[in-house]
């Protein structure tokens, strides 16, 4: 059986939640980001399931291989990028609600992503919380 890990994230700049319960992706609240693709601004809604690449584009086109500039919909600041993906695009980061970060490649279609935890106990908590909720 496959376990899915659901992540709740917030802006690393202003600390506001990036979760949107009005727009569902994979039948769950999405992660909402401002997006600029080929000089056009809109929104992108990402799945909160780690490892899902499902997303919804709003007012921007789903351009394959385009590098997306991602920003917080609350403070409008660009998400930090501190490294480059194997595909040569910037890797953006958002903070996990419980501590740590989700890093994802900004190239549309690239599957480069990772989870990082400040405290290893937070990783165990995330996995245990999801497992317990599935089997109670």
PEQUI-V651440 format. One record per run of one state. SS is the DSSP state (a for helix, b for strand, c for the rest). FROM is the first residue (numbers start at 1). TO is the last residue. If there is no record, write none. Layout:
BEGIN
SS_FROM_TO / SS_FROM_TO
END
This chain:
BEGIN
c_1_5 / b_6_6 / c_7_8 / b_9_10 / c_11_16 / b_17_17 / c_18_18 / b_19_25 / c_26_27 / b_28_37 / c_38_39 / b_40_46 / c_47_48 / b_49_49 / c_50_54 / b_55_58 / c_59_66 / b_67_67 / c_68_68 / b_69_71 / c_72_77 / b_78_78 / c_79_80 / b_81_84 / c_85_89 / b_90_96 / c_97_100 / b_101_105 / c_106_106 / b_107_107 / c_108_112 / b_113_116 / c_117_119 / a_120_135 / c_136_136
END
